[in-house]
Amino acid sequence: MNDEEAMEYVKKLRRYFLKECNEKSSKLELDKCHDFIDSKLENKF
């Protein structure tokens, strides 16, 4: 997988997780959720 494909994959993953979070969380939890997702994705790439 090249860098461009990896970035697309990350974007799709992030969108999926954010959608999940948005449906299940309050506003306060959303911020935590976004930070959590970003940290997880950074660890992978």
Secondary structure by P-SEA (a helix, b strand, c coil): ccaaaaaaaaaaaaaaaaaaaaacccaaaaaaaaaaaaaaaaaac
